Amino acid sequence: MENIRVVELFAGVGGFRLGLEQASSCFQTVWANQWEPSMRSQFAFECYERHFGHRPEHVCQDIVTAKGNIPPHDLLVGGFPCQDYSIAKKGARGIEGKKGVLWWEINAILRTHRPRYVLLENVDRLIKSPAWQKGRDFSIILRCFYEAGYAVEWRVINAADYGEAQRRRRTFLFAFRNDTALFRKAADLICVEGLKGAHQLLLQDGFFAPIFPLYGFERKYSEGWLDEFRYLDLKDLSAAQSCHFYTSGLMVNGRFYSVESIPLQFPYKPLCSVLETAPLAERYFLSAADIDHWRYLKGAKQEIRHRRNGSTYFFSEGSMAFPDRSDLPARTMLTSEGSVSRSTHVVADPQTQRLRTLTPIECERLNGFPDDWTAGMPERLRYFTMGNALVVPLVKAMGKRISALAEDEQRS
């Protein structure tokens, strides 16, 4: 089959590329971009080039200026910056935030190059952002795809539901151009069957269902229009649109249908399956003097706290397992993994039973990367990059699905 030319945006340490290349040799990355504006040293980009080569098409520049050099391509992929959608960030401003605005760079690339397929990843909160006008940001993204001539299917996927060792929930969007066989199939089915046809696509015949099968749906759904007859333009949509989007959905010809999906769960990998068994450096272990502080961080709290201006407020939060259960999948890794924080995993070491944090290698394993993929950068950044990364086996499964769709189109 013919090669599928790939452009990778916000590439990080290369999770999308790694998964696609594991799926098929037909994926050929023709351009990739990674740039972290807050860091003087570009360790993620250096990691990317260490694995994929030092080449002119690997670009470490602000996408705002670098996008003018993007070549023609068939598949656009990227885990576009999620900080402005994440529940882990206070005051997240969604598509208006400092990094949320990078969506408009993706939109510009769509309109310029019109790749056949688009595969994007973000946090699960993307479909609910912002808190004060739920679903507005996602509606804007869907409207942009509609105006550029695409249909979109999305799914919030918990990696542990499909056999992985981490309960990492992420929103994946797969967009397909209006001259593809998948678009014609979706448009024809919805034209004849209406919402029943959209339901069938999400449950059986769409992009995600064959690789991430569903048990069924809850009795929660939303549907409506995002086209120019409902909203004159993006400004009108941004001002008026509010919608509760659910974990599965489809947008075709400006009409959307969204429903709460129930995954057909596969046996998961427990946290203990990724733990190193060799002797580890002492820095990973909790000292006796620190145990009480860790117990406080992980424990339930109901206490009076003071603001900087001297006023007080009541703070409350529930308890977390301490240590983390090793017979269950890990919780979602954050970029703060490895630091002294409530969200950091603490496990009983398999050899000594002493309490310790996860190692960088264990974090790589939780995301499906080879051991020491991020070796060579400072350890805190190894944790940071894995907190930002996606689960590679999920991308591998999607890559196989894309290559099969492309092969079917070439035969027809």
N, C-alpha and C positions, 0 to 999 in steps of 0.2 A: 504494500500500500504506500501511497505518497506520504511524505513527511508532513507533520503538523507543526507549523512555525509558531513558536511560543514567545510572547513577551511577558516577563515577570516584573511586576511592580512591587515596591516595598518588600524586597526579597528577603530581608533578614539574613539568616544563615542558610537559606536555600531549601526550606522544607517543601515548598511547592515543586521545585525542580527535582528534588530527590524522589518525591513520590511519583511524579510523572515519568521519570526515567526508569524507575522500578516497574512501572506499569507497561511500558512499551518503548522500543527503540525508535518509534515513529516520531516521538516528540523531540524537536530540535529547537533549543532556546537560541533565538536570534538577537535578543537584547534583554538586559536585566539591569535593574536600578535598585540601589540601596544607599540611603544617606540618612544619618541621624543628626539633625541640626543641633542637638544639645550636647554633642560630644566632640571634643577636639580630635580624639583618635577614633577612627572608624573600624572598630574591632569586628563588627558583624560583617562588613564588606570584606575585610581581610580574610575572615573565615570562609566566606563565600568563594573568594578567588583561590584560596588554598585548596578547595575541593574541586572547583570547576575551571580553574585556569585563569591566568592573567591575560585578558583579551580586550581588544578595543570595545567590544559590544557589552562589556561589564562596566557599568558607569556608576561612579560615586559622586553624584551631584543632586542638587535640589531638583525634584521632578518638575517644578514650575518652569525651569529653564531647560532641563534636559529633554523634555518630552518632544521638542522639535526635531530630535534626531532619531526618533523611533521609526524602525523600518516597517514595511507591510508585514502582517502576521495573520494567523488563522485563529489563535487562541490567546486571549489576554487573561492573565491570572494575577492574583495579589491578595495579601492579607492587609487591606488598607488600615491605617492607624486607628486604633480602637479606643484610645484614652478618653475621647470626648463622648463615648457612648457607655463606658464601663461603669458598673455599679461600685467598683472598687475606688473610683475617683470621685471625691466630693465636688459638687458644683459642676459636673459634666454638662457641657452646653451643646452636645450633639453636633449636627451638621454646621452649626455656627461657631463651634469651638476652634481653637488654634490648629488642631490636627484634623478635626472633622471636615474643615473646608477643603481638604485634599480630595474629597469626593469630586469636586468640580474639575480637578485635573484628570481624573478617570473619565469623567463625562466628555471632556474635550478630546481625549484620545479616542473614545468611542465614535464620536462624530467625524473625526478626521480619517480614521483607519477602518472602521466598521468591521472588526474581526468577526469571523463566523460564530465563534463561541466565546463566552466570558465566564470565568469561574472566580468568585470572590469569597473571602472569609472575613468574619468579624465576630464580635462578642454577641451572646444571645440577646442582650439588651437592645441591640440595634433596632429590632422590630417594634420596640416600645418607646423609643426616644422621640422627644424629650419628655421628662416627667410631667410637665405642665400642659402638654398637648400631644398625648400619646399617639404614636404612629405617624406623626407629621414627617419626620426625617425619612422614614422608610417609604412613605407615599411619594416624597420628592424623588427619591432614588428610582422608584418604579416608573414615575412619570418621565424621568429622563430617559430610561430605557425605551419606553413607549415612543417618545418623540424621535429617538435615534433608530427606530425600526426593529425592536427586539421584543420577544416574549421573555418572561422570567419565571423560573420555579425556584422556591426556596425551601429550606428545611433547617430547623434547629436540631443539631445532632449531638447527643451525649456519647462520647467515644466509648465509654464503658458499656453502653447498650449493645455495641457491636464488637465486643470481645477484647477491648483494650483495658489497660491497667489504670486509667485515670478517668474520673468523672468530669470530663472537660466538655462543657456545652458551648457550641459555637454555631453561629448562623452561616450557612453556605448558600450563595446565590449562583444559579446557573442560568445564564441568558443565552438565547439562541436567536439568530438573525431571521428576518421574516421570509427569506428565500430557502430556508433549510427544510428538510423533510420533517423534522420534529415539530417545527412551527406549523407546517401545513396540517400535520396530523392533529395537533392540539386545536388549531383554529377550526378545522372541520368538525371535530368531535364536540366542541363547545357550541358551535353554530347549530348543530343538530340536536344535541342533548342538553344544552344549557349547563346549569350548575351540576347536574348529574354527570355530565361529561368531564367537567373539571374534577369532580370527586374521583372518577375512575382513573384519571391521569395521575392524581396524587397517590392513589392506593395501589395502582398496578402498572400503568403504561407510560408514566412520565420518565424523567431523568433519574430521580433518586430511588424510587421504589424497587427496581430490580436489584440494586446493590445494597440498599438499607431498607429491607422490607418492614412493613408495618403490620401490626396486629389489627388495627382499625383506628377509629376516630372517636373522640368524645363528642357529646352533643353541644359543642361550642363552635360557632363559625361566624364569619363576617364576610360580606360581599358588597361590591359597589363598583363605581366607575371613577377613573382618574383621567379620563380623556378631556379634550377641549370643550365638549358639550357640557360636561359637569363643572369643569374649572377652566376658565378662559386661558390662563397661562400659569406658569410656576408661581408667580407672585400671588395670584388668586388662590391657588392650591395651598401655598404656605400659610396664608392668613386664615383659611377656613377649614382645612382638612384635619380631622381627628378620628382615629380608628384604632380599635384593638385588633392587631394582627396576631395570628396564632402560629404554632410551630411548623405548620406545613402550609404552603400556599402557591398560587399560580396567578400570573397576570398575562393576559393575552388580549391584544387589540384594545388596551385601556380598561379592560374589565378585570377585577381581581376577585379571587375566592380564597379564603383562608380558613383553616380548621385545625383544632388541637389534635395532634396525632399521638397514637399509642404505639411505640416501637415493638417489633417482634424481637425480644431481647435474646442475645447470644450469651453463652457462658463467658463471664468476664475473667480477666487475669487479676489476681490479687496483688496488692502492693508488695507482698513478700517475694513475688516472682521477679522483681527488678532489683532487689537489694543485693549489694556486693557481699561476698562471703570472705574475701581476703582481709587481713588486718588493715585497719584504717588509721590515718593520722589522728592524733589526739584533739586537734582543733574541731573535729566534727562532734565530739562528745560533750554533753552537758556536764558542767562541774557541779559538785554537791552544793556549792554556794549559790548557784543560779537556779536550782530546782524550784524554790519557792516563787521566784519571779515568773518562771515559765507556768507554774500552776495558776498564778494570778492572771496571766495573759489568757490562758485557755479557759479559765473558770467563768461561771456566771457572775454578773455584776449588777448591783443596784446601789448607786452611790451619788452623792452630790459632788459636782465638779464645778470648777471656776473658770470663767472666760477671762480673756486678757484685760477686759475693761472692768473686772472686779465683780461682775454679776455671776450668779450661780444658775445651774440647771441640773436636772435629774437625768442620770445616764443609766441605761439598762441594756444588757445583752445576755444571751444564753450561754451555756457552757459548750465546750468542744471536747471531743475525746482526747485524753492525754495519758499515754501516747496514742498516736493514730493506730487504728486497727489494721494489722497487716494481712488479715484474711479478706479484706474488702479492697476495691479499687481506691486509689489515692483521690484526695480532693483535687479540685482545680489548682494547678500551680499558678502563682502570681509572680510578677517580676521581682517581688521582695523575698522570694524563696531563699532560704539560707541565712537570712538576717534574724535577729531576735525580735520576732513579731508574732502576733496571734495566728496569722495565716500560714506560717511556716510549719511544715510537717516535722513531727518528732516521732521517731520509731525506736523500737527495742532492737539493738544490733543482734543479728542472727547468731553471731559467735559468742559475744560476751554478755548479751542481754542488758548492757548499759544503754541508757537513752542517748540518742544522737539525732542530728539533723540529716537530711538526705545529702548525698554527695553529688557533684555535677554529673557524673556518669549515670547515676540513678535517675536524675532529672532528664537526661537525654533518652534513657530507656523508656521513661513514661510517655515521651512524645514519639517514640519509634525511631529515633536517630541511632546510628551506630555509636558504640562507645568512643569517647574522646573526640566526638565531632567538633566540639567547641574548644578543644585544647589549644593553648597558645595565647589566650586572652586572660586578663585578670579574672580570678575566680568569681568575684561578685557579678561580673558581666556574663560569665557562663550561666549563672542562675537567671540573670536578667533576660538573656536571649531565649532561654527555654521557657520563661514565663510569658514571652511574646509569641512563641512558636506555635505551630499547629501540629496535629497528630498525623504523622506521615502516612501510616497505613490507610487512613481515610482518603487522603489524596490519591494514593495508589489505586484504590477501588474506583474513584471517580475518573482517574486517567484511563483505566480499562474500559469504562463505560463510554467515554468520549471517543476513544480510538475505535470502538465498535460502531458507534454512530457514524463516524467519519468514513469508515470502511463501507458501511451499508450505503451511504450516499454516493461513494465513488462507483459502486457496482450498479447503481440504478441509473 
